[in-house]
């Protein structure tokens, strides 16, 4: 009887050892995800859309529309390309938490809670909807000052169509429930150079 259990015991030990070796590989694989910004799209304040370089919207029109009192943010769409090395096996993220810091704007955070399939060597595009407020907006007392700071931020983002130098985007992938608490997901960071 004991001789019959030996092969089963050996297989169980190999499976356990394989699992223990595979867990650190998951963290290493997630740390190899390449992250790149594809620019800034669809810059808007309320119903006002800013095309690259648009100068047609001025402070007076926003003041007269009552937009300054509504406290609306500058909204942008931020498409990102995520890619694993060509030799890496496919993985599925359960989503990720993100944080964005842009010079002249308050830091913002968010969460993507949809599964994201990543194939080795093939970029996957994920678009983040971001709502930004100019830094120090709460300390500004006049409507004109608040609108001017919103417009400055919107024009800066739409004028270049890219994140400004000094921006930083951080992503922390959400692991499947079976790995949560066993493996720590690395935080991926994209720094936009000066």
C-alpha positions as CSV (number, residue, x, y, z in Angstrom):
1,X,0.0,0.0,0.0
2,X,2.7,2.6,0.9
3,X,4.4,2.0,-2.5
4,X,1.2,3.0,-4.3
5,X,1.0,6.3,-2.5
6,X,4.6,7.3,-3.3
7,X,3.9,8.4,-6.9
8,X,0.9,10.4,-5.7
9,X,2.9,12.0,-2.9
10,X,5.7,12.8,-5.4
11,X,3.2,14.4,-7.8
12,X,1.6,16.5,-5.0
13,X,5.0,17.7,-3.9
14,X,6.0,18.7,-7.4
15,X,2.7,20.5,-7.9
16,X,3.2,22.4,-4.6
17,X,6.8,23.3,-5.5
18,X,5.8,24.4,-9.0
19,X,3.1,26.6,-7.5
20,X,5.6,28.2,-5.0
21,X,8.0,28.9,-7.8
22,X,5.3,30.3,-10.1
23,X,4.0,32.9,-7.6
24,X,7.0,35.2,-7.7
25,X,6.9,34.8,-11.5
26,X,3.5,36.5,-11.5
27,X,4.9,39.6,-9.8
28,X,7.9,39.6,-12.1
29,X,5.7,39.3,-15.2
30,X,3.5,42.2,-14.0
31,X,6.6,44.3,-13.4
32,X,7.5,43.8,-17.1
33,X,4.4,45.5,-18.5
34,X,5.5,48.5,-20.7
35,X,3.3,51.5,-20.2
36,X,3.2,54.5,-22.6
37,X,0.9,57.5,-22.9
38,X,-0.8,58.0,-26.3
39,X,-1.6,61.6,-25.7
40,X,-4.5,63.6,-24.3
41,X,-7.8,63.6,-26.1
42,X,-11.2,65.2,-25.8
43,X,-10.3,68.1,-23.5
44,X,-13.5,69.8,-22.2
45,X,-15.1,71.9,-19.5
46,X,-18.7,71.1,-19.3
47,X,-20.1,71.4,-22.9
48,X,-17.1,73.4,-24.1
49,X,-14.6,71.3,-26.1
50,X,-11.1,72.4,-26.7
51,X,-9.4,71.4,-30.0
52,X,-5.6,71.6,-30.1
53,X,-4.6,75.3,-30.0
54,X,-8.2,76.5,-29.8
55,X,-8.3,80.1,-28.5
56,X,-12.0,80.8,-29.4
57,X,-13.4,80.3,-25.9
58,X,-12.7,83.1,-23.5
59,X,-13.2,83.9,-19.9
60,X,-16.2,86.2,-20.5
61,X,-18.3,83.6,-22.3
62,X,-17.6,81.1,-19.5
63,X,-18.5,83.6,-16.8
64,X,-21.7,84.6,-18.5
65,X,-22.7,80.9,-18.9
66,X,-22.4,80.5,-15.1
67,X,-19.8,77.7,-15.6
68,X,-17.6,79.2,-12.9
69,X,-20.3,78.7,-10.2
70,X,-20.9,75.1,-11.2
71,X,-17.4,74.1,-10.2
72,X,-16.9,71.8,-13.2
73,X,-13.5,70.2,-13.7
74,X,-11.4,70.0,-16.8
75,X,-12.2,66.6,-18.3
76,X,-9.8,64.7,-20.5
77,X,-9.5,61.2,-22.0
78,X,-6.1,59.6,-21.5
79,X,-5.4,56.6,-23.7
80,X,-2.6,54.3,-22.6
81,X,-0.8,51.5,-24.3
82,X,0.0,48.5,-22.1
83,X,2.2,45.7,-23.5
84,X,4.1,42.7,-22.3
85,X,7.4,41.6,-23.8
86,X,7.0,39.4,-26.9
87,X,8.2,36.3,-25.2
88,X,5.8,36.7,-22.1
89,X,2.7,34.5,-21.7
90,X,-0.7,36.1,-21.9
91,X,-2.2,37.4,-18.6
92,X,-5.5,38.9,-17.6
93,X,-5.5,41.8,-15.2
94,X,-8.7,42.3,-13.1
95,X,-8.2,46.0,-13.6
96,X,-6.0,48.5,-11.8
97,X,-5.9,51.5,-9.4
98,X,-4.3,54.6,-10.9
99,X,-3.0,58.0,-9.7
100,X,-2.1,60.9,-12.0
101,X,-0.1,64.0,-11.1
102,X,0.1,66.9,-13.5
103,X,2.0,70.1,-12.8
104,X,-0.5,72.9,-12.1
105,X,-3.4,70.5,-11.2
106,X,-4.5,68.7,-8.1
107,X,-3.5,65.0,-8.1
108,X,-6.3,62.6,-9.0
109,X,-6.9,58.9,-8.5
110,X,-9.2,56.3,-10.1
111,X,-9.9,52.7,-10.7
112,X,-10.4,50.5,-13.7
113,X,-12.5,47.5,-12.7
114,X,-12.8,45.7,-16.0
115,X,-10.7,42.7,-17.0
116,X,-7.8,43.6,-19.3
117,X,-6.3,40.9,-21.5
118,X,-2.6,41.4,-22.3
119,X,-0.8,39.3,-25.0
120,X,2.9,39.2,-25.3
121,X,4.2,41.7,-27.9
122,X,0.7,43.2,-28.7
123,X,-0.3,46.6,-27.2
124,X,-3.6,46.9,-25.5
125,X,-5.2,50.3,-25.3
126,X,-7.0,51.4,-22.1
127,X,-8.6,54.9,-21.9
128,X,-8.8,56.7,-18.5
129,X,-11.5,59.3,-18.0
130,X,-9.8,62.0,-15.9
131,X,-11.4,65.0,-14.2
132,X,-8.8,67.7,-13.2
133,X,-8.9,70.8,-11.1
134,X,-6.3,73.5,-11.2
135,X,-4.0,73.5,-8.2
136,X,-5.2,76.0,-5.5
137,X,-8.7,76.4,-7.0
138,X,-10.3,76.4,-3.6
139,X,-8.2,79.4,-2.5
140,X,-9.3,81.5,-5.4
141,X,-11.9,84.0,-4.4
142,X,-13.1,85.5,-7.6
143,X,-15.1,83.8,-10.4
144,X,-12.7,85.4,-13.0
145,X,-9.7,83.9,-11.3
146,X,-11.3,80.4,-11.1
147,X,-12.4,80.4,-14.8
148,X,-9.0,81.7,-15.9
149,X,-7.2,78.9,-14.1
150,X,-9.6,76.3,-15.6
151,X,-9.0,77.7,-19.1
152,X,-5.2,77.8,-18.6
153,X,-5.2,74.2,-17.7
154,X,-7.5,73.2,-20.5
155,X,-5.6,75.1,-23.1
156,X,-2.3,73.7,-22.0
157,X,-3.6,70.1,-22.3
158,X,-5.3,70.7,-25.6
159,X,-2.5,72.8,-27.1
160,X,0.1,70.0,-27.0
161,X,-2.2,67.0,-27.0
162,X,0.1,65.4,-24.5
163,X,0.7,65.2,-20.8
164,X,2.9,68.1,-19.8
165,X,6.5,67.6,-18.7
166,X,6.8,66.6,-15.0
167,X,3.6,64.5,-15.1
168,X,3.5,61.1,-13.4
169,X,1.1,58.3,-13.9
170,X,1.1,55.3,-11.5
171,X,-0.8,52.0,-12.0
172,X,-1.2,49.2,-9.5
173,X,-2.7,46.1,-11.2
174,X,-5.6,44.2,-9.4
175,X,-4.7,40.5,-9.1
176,X,-7.2,37.7,-9.3
177,X,-8.8,36.8,-6.0
178,X,-6.8,33.5,-5.8
179,X,-3.5,35.5,-5.8
180,X,-4.6,38.4,-3.7
181,X,-2.7,38.4,-0.4
182,X,-0.2,35.9,-1.7
183,X,1.5,38.0,-4.4
184,X,2.0,41.7,-4.1
185,X,1.3,43.5,-7.4
186,X,4.0,46.0,-8.4
187,X,3.2,49.6,-9.1
188,X,4.0,50.7,-12.7
189,X,5.1,54.3,-13.2
190,X,5.1,56.5,-16.3
191,X,7.2,59.7,-15.8
192,X,6.8,62.3,-18.6
193,X,10.3,63.8,-19.0
194,X,11.2,67.5,-18.6
